Each structure stands twice: as structure tokens, then as C-alpha cells.
Amino acid sequence: MEDQKLMEIKKRSDDEPSADVPVSSEDEMGFLEHLEELRKRLIRCIVAILLGMVCCFFLSKQIYEFLMLPLYRSLPPKSFMIYTSPYEAFFVYIKTALVAGFFLTSPYSFYQIWLFVKPGLYPHERKVIIPIAISSAILFVCGGVFGYFVVFPYAYNFFMSFADKYITPLISMKEGFSFAVRVLIAFGIIFELPVVIFFLARLGIVTSSMLKRFRKYAIVLAFFIGAVLTPPDVMTQLLMAGPLIFLYELGVLIAYIFGKKRKEENESGAL
């Protein structure tokens, strides 16, 4: 009789949902369902970005002029920007509106990305989806702002310093836009590092001690990333590697505060 009661109690406990196990039907999605979910999230992001592009297109010329303002200030006297094909200016303004729409709708896009990750999370971890999405968008924009106000002046002054009385820079709209967008997006991406570390720490994948042991390699990697993503001058590379190292150290602190304590959990599990 006692064995039968124990079996019934065990059966009831197995049937009850656990707080550490995902319980929704989303958690049982197969590979094709995940692909369908990814397709749905991507379509929503694309639609939002296109709507943002339409809204920004009517101000695309003003946005482009604001984007190129640090370059205008660094150009030597009697130097100006050009376009080398009849349609170049038009398409540059369209691309400007697209990038502006992407930044404008970035909170929604990041929210869709994290919703795609949501089915693989535990119930208590899903509560931070909205704060993480908002933080991701804010940090991405902060990275772009840092690139615009800090990196652009130093980079443009360096490159324009090669001009002399025999050499005058005539930068095309397309090249100027490509350079600016590449730098802005690169800094936007690296500013996502604290959010990524927070997410991995909450899942227990990384810990603060692990990040501390990896610190020397992270510093080398930061300078390598700075060399790859920025123009080939030391100042711009330092301006990317420096914030990246700072964000890594911030991630170590975040992992210490918010991460799972594996040792404590193992000890409590053993008890």
C-alpha cells in the first residue's frame, strides 16, 4: 500500500508543471515550426523597417546632410562632395531613408528577435524579454551616437589631413554614405555586448569568473575587431577597441550580479 501511495504521489508530481520547465505549446515546436516562426518574425521586422523608411524618405535629404555634417566640417577649403552617375543621389537618399527607418524601428525589430528566442526560455526568464528588447534598442542607438559624435570627427580629420595644394578630396555621395553607415552599424553592434552577456549569464552559459579568465583574450579580440570593422588608422581602431573593452568589463559586472551561481546551485541540488 505504501509503495502504491508513493507511486501515485510521484505520478501527480510528474504531471504538475515545474517552474524550471517551459510549459507552453511553443516549447514543443519542431524544426519546421521554428523556421516558420523565424520567417514570421523576419517579415514583421522587414515590414516595420519599410514603413519606417517611407516615413523617413520625405526627410532623407536633411537626414543625409546631418549624417555627412562631420565630413563637411573636415573637408578642406574649396572641396565638396559629388555624385558620379545621374541616379546616384536618388538611390543614396533611398538608402538613407532605409537606414533611418531601421534605427527608428529598432525597438520593434529587437522585440521580434527576442520573441523568436522566447520559446527556448524558462517561464521566469521570459519576464525579461521586453526589458532586454528595449535595452538592445537603446544600446544600439547609443553605439551609433558614439560613432557619430566621437569617431567621425577623428576619422574624417585623419583622412582629410592627406589633402594638400596638389591633392583635393572629391568624395562621392555613395562612398561617403557607405563609410558612415558601416561605422554606425559596427558601433551599434558592439554596444550590444552587455545585453548578450546578461542573456548568457541568466541562462548559466557564462559566469563572471569565466569572463575574467577570458579577459586577456577578449582584449586582443577587441583590437582585432577594431582593425576589421574600422578604417585602417590607429585612432579609429582605438576608439572602437576602447569602448569594447569597457563594455566587456561592464559585462563581467553584469554577469556577477545577474548571472546564475553554478557552484551554489550545485551545492543546493546536492543537499
Secondary structure, 3 states (H helix, E strand, C coil): CHHHHHHHHHHHHHHCCCCCCCCCHHHHCCHHHHHHHHHHHHHHHHHHHHHHHHHHHCCHHHHHHHHCHHHHHHCCCCCCCECCCCCHHHHHHHHHHHHHHHHHCHHHHHHHHHHHHHHHCCHHHHCCHHHHHHHHHHHHHHHHHHHHHHHHHHHHHHHHCCCCCCCCCCCEHHHHHHHHHHHHHHHHHHCCHHHHHHHHHHHCCCCHHHHHHCHHHHHHHHHHHHHHHCCCCHHHHHHHHHHHHHHHHHHHHHHHHHCCCHHHHHHHHHC
